Amino acid sequence: GSARQLAVAGGYDWPFGWSPDGSALYVLTRINGQGAVLRMPLEGGPASQWSYPSETRPPNMITPDGRFASYLLPSDSDAQTMVIQRLADGQTRIVTRAAFYAAMSVASGAGGSPTSEGEFLYLERRGDRLELRSTPPEGPSRLLRAFPASFAGHGALGVHGSRVAYTEA
């Protein structure tokens, strides 16, 4: 069908997910200088809004059910703090303070999303290796695959359940 505009914004809007039934779009935006996630119903009506710290860095992720979001807080080193936020009440939990992000080392699940079966995918630097990990919104993470630290920034990762596909430079 023809394209239609969902909102009028004077700045940054970045679509980054769909509701499970496809009836709403999740959009990253800024409102009064504050980072926010909007859930925009495609058939019209008011958007739901959740705030997150403005200093976060991409990739911001949302679970397929739209109940949890994840973001990275920058630090002075290449290690970053990964936080998961329950959108209903804003409660957060720190997953790791050693998350690693490089544009060429991005993990994606089915359909190219940064989640796999409702779990968040992330890379964590541990000593001389880089670990691909998966964590449910409320529970412990699990190791999917470890790579040498030199892998950082040199490969793409695809995940489906416990299967991992990757490229090597």
N, C-alpha and C positions, 0 to 999 in steps of 0.2 A: 504494500500500500504506500501511500504518499507519506512523506515525513511530516511530523508535526512537532511544534515546540512545546516542551513541558513546563518551562519556567523562563523567566526573564531575569538574568543575573548580570551584574555589572563587573564581574570578575571571574574568578577561578571556579569552574565546575568540572568534575571529572567522574563520569559514570564508571562504577567499578563492580557492579554485581546486580543480580536479579533476585526477587523473592522466589521461593520454591515453585510457586504456581505461575510465575511470569506476569503477575498482575501489577507489580511495582518494581521500580528501578531504584537502586541505591546509588547515591551521588556524594562524592567528597566535595566540600565547598568551604568557604570562609564566610562567617557572619559576624560583622563588627570586629574583625581581626581575629576571631576565634575559629579554630578548626571545627568542622561539624560534618556529620553524616546525615543526609536527608533520605528518607524513604518516600519516594514520589509515586502515588498511585497513577497508573497509566490512564485510567478512565476519569481522572480529575479528582478534585477534592484537596483538602489540606495535606501537606507533607508532614511526616513525623520527623523530629529532629533530635539528634544526640550530639553532645559536644565531646571533644577530645583535646588534649594539650596542643597548642599551636606550634610548638617546636618539634612535632613529630616529623619523621621522614618516611617517604614511601619505601616499601610497599605497604599500604594499608589494606587489610583483608577483612572479609566478612564471611561468616559461615553461611552455607546455603539456606539454612532456616531463618537467617536474619536476626538471630538472637545474640550473637557475639561478634565483636570486632577486635582486630589486633593491630597494633602499631609499634613502631620503633622509636625510642627516644635516643637522640644522638649523644655522643660523649666525645672526649678529647682524643680517644684512640679509635681504631676501626671496630672495636667491640661496642655493641649498642645494647640497650635494655629493651627486651621484647615484652610487651604488656598485652594482656587480653582483658577486654572490658565487656561485661554483661550489659547490653544496651537497655534492658528494661529498668534497671536501677542505677546504672553507672558504676557498679562495683568492679574493681580491677584486681588482677593478680599479675605478679611478675613471673614470667616463664624462665627467663635467663638474662644475665647481665653480660653475656658473651655472644650475642647474636651477631652474625656477619652478613653484610649485604654488599653485593657487587652486581652491577647491571648484567654482566654476562654469566652470573652464577645464580640465576633465579630458578626456583623450583616451582613447577606447576603440576596440578592434578588433572583429573578428567575434564575435558573441555577447555583446558588452558587456565583454569582457576588456580589461585594460590592455596587452595584447600584440597584435601583428599578424603573422601568419605566423611566430611564434617570435621576433620582435624586440620589444624594449621600446619603448614610446612615451613621449615626454616633451616638455616645453616647456623651452626655454632662452632666457633673456634675453640679447640681443646688441645693445648700444647702444640705439637707439630702436625696436627691433623685438623681437617674440617669435617664436621659431622652433619649429615643430612638427617634431620629429626622431624618427627610428627607428634603433635600434642592435641589431645581433645581440649575443648574449652575449659573443662573442669576436671583435670586429672594429670597424671604424670606423663612426660614425653617418652617416646621410644626411639631408639636408634634405627634408622633405615639403612644407612650406608656410610662408611667413613672413606675419606679421600685424603691424599697428602695435602699439606697446606698450600703447595704450589698450584693446586687445582683452582684456587680462589681467582675468580674473574676470567677463567679460561674455558668454562663449560656451561652448558644448559642442562637442566634436569627435568625429567618428566616422571611423575609418580602415579601409580594406580594401585591402591592397597599397599602391599609390601613389595611390589615390583618397581624397579627403578631403571629408567633409561637415561643415559647421559652421553655427552660428547667429550672427547679428549682432544686437546690441542696437539 
